[in-house]
Amino acid sequence: MTSQRALAIAALQQDLARAGYVAEPSLAAALLLMRDLERPLLLEGDAGVGKTEVAKVLAEINGTRLIRLQCYEGLDAHAAMYEWNYQRQLLAIKLLEHDERAGAKDLAQKEQDIFSERYLLKRPLLEAISDERPPVLLIDEIDRADAAFEAYLLELLSDFQISIPELGTVRAKSRPLAVITSNGTRELSDALRRRCLYQYIDYPDYDKELAIVRKKAPEAEAALAQQIVAFVQAVRRMELQKKPGIAETLDWTAALLRLGISVIDIDGAERIMDTLSALIKTRDDRVAFPREVVARLAAAC
């Protein structure tokens, strides 16, 4: 059984790699458990480490839809679950008011019809449990929403159902593969965590990041790719407000190639500084990279 599980983990790693995502065995194991136990998976880690990408490649390798709910401050249940099409309902009410020929029974039936599914606007959460085939549901950056919104999620995450007062309980036709991401900007509730499997995604080590660069930017020569990753790894060890994530590494690689920089060394420090807008993303952090610092980092590559 153990060897079969190891083979399944390795096979999923290969599937993810073919889709462009380099995953550790622990992440592949968590994704398998998410599928087998039908539990949501909470991915936590700093911005830019590849959490959102997990859901995207999961949808790709399963050949299914990706339904994304992008969280933000002030997000409420209606925007995430469902809303009534008030304009169509008002139009239907006006038609009822002018329908003098209809009997009382017909009018009652039409009034009830105003709160039927054809007037319902499905938002991401309701849409995800309405699919016949299980989609991948991405609830992205849950920590940006407030604690009250988490409470709305608990019914969905526990039983994959949504209560609509006018219609009753809508149960999932098929359970979506639910991926929840958090950048850790606020502490999530224990109730939410209890309903999820958990995986922390850290910044990649040298070997993993090099594999990502080689896969995503094959046009970069092997020696340059090694220097890029060594430079970025050194930058992350500095005291910065916003450490560069994998996306910044790839953007910086593209910038270097665009400017024809084929080697990172002291002599090219001035040209390298012209590309830092792709790697360093805050004003205060940019101040920490005068020419001498860039030259020192380049020399160490």
Disulfide bonds with the S-S distance in Angstrom:
none
